Amino acid sequence: MINPAELQLLQDALATLANGYDELPAFTPEFDTQAASEVLQIVAERMQDNFPYYHPQYVGQMLKPPHPVARIAYAMSLWVNPNNHALDGGRASSAMEKECIVDLGRMYGWKNPLGHLTGGGTMANLEALWVAGRLHPGKRVIASKQAHYTHSRISDVLGLPFSSVDIGDDGRMDLAAIETLLAAGDVGTVVATIGNTGLGAVDRLPQILELAHRYDARVHADAAYGGYFGLASELHDDTRAAYDHLTEVDSLVVDPHKHGLQPYGCGCVLFRDAGVGRFYKHDSPFTYFSSAELHLGEISLECSRPGASAVALWATQQMFPLEKGGQLAAWLDLGLLAAREFWQRLSVSDHYQPLLQPELDIVVYAVAADNAQQASDRSRRVFSLAAKRDLHLAMIELPVELVRTCLPDLEANAETVTCLRSVLMKPEHKEWLDGIMKILDECAAAI
């Protein structure tokens, strides 16, 4: 878990950082190192009460360990503790954030997007829908029933009406249902989910854009989870089409703390039209005004924000540029291939029945059973038994009719089915599939 080389790299970086302040009179803050040591040992012991998120046998939620360069850059920057609300609070880190935004925008074909980092996808989506509400006051927001629940919650916070859209057998928003809602004339924004967090399905963006244009609605892409996969080379053709059209959406959210190798929390919101920055303007009598240059606090709803996130992301993007054919793209491809191989292994298993073929790196599967209640009970039992064998899964509750589209012989004696869900987002997952399947088979045999 701990690589001593990381500690040496951090020490070297801190020494270089300290050189930049050599001209100041000597000053070293004092603290009780013995008391700190005692407290930190307690903290370390308490932190053992966590799942091993970094390990390949953690295939539960979408938790990807930050790359060492991100972890070290983040820690190093804390000795300065920059605040990216205003330039005076974080000059270097603010510049790095702006450069990161340019690079992220370029990944979607945008030259000069308006954007900034956020604490995560929820805040980023809030800002996107806030701008959408300013442009279409009082108009409805619509999103997939498999979209993240924050969209309905955020719409409620913003006082905007919200409707969820049925999904098809493939887990994507139903296009006919979208058009029915658009035809009513009160929809201002369609949220297209580029990799929903439950199934990993990517909404049909080219067709959604066509419908939205016809009915004068905005399109916001929630690519918090799947936003980096446009760099990958192993996408299916229809999924690739969605990524190829991201350049046409009005706003977009991506979470570098998912596939961007960053520590929590690092989300990002981007707007194709930089003119929407007019909605952010404010006159604060106590904000830093010693810098005439535009600062990030003037284009974000959040005020104080950790400059450390920008430093870590900048360092990572320098080491792993956001380009097709690069190392980051290769790691994404490994996740796609691991998910497809895992799905294939499950499909020939006597114990498990996979559902939708994975578009990204998420696989959902049921334990073989005669009916919905039995399948749910067996999934919960496998979940618990696997954890005791240090294989950590996730569970998802799905409508029984959706499950029956893949498993037509399953008796529908309940409205929902508890299924198992695995996120194979670590590059190492593909080579660990033998061990993962062995534990899964052992658990199924035990029940």
PyMOL commands that set and color helices and strands:
alter all, ss='L'
color gray80, all
select helices_A, chain A and resi 4-19+33-47+68-77+87-89+91-107+121-135+150-158+175-183+205-214+229-231+237-244+246-248+274-280+296-299+307-319+327-347+372-388+400-406+427-446
alter helices_A, ss='H'
color red, helices_A
select strands_A, chain A and resi 114-118+140-144+162-165+187-193+218-223+251-254+267-271+352-354+362-367+394-399+416-423
alter strands_A, ss='S'
color yellow, strands_A
deselect
rebuild
show_as cartoon
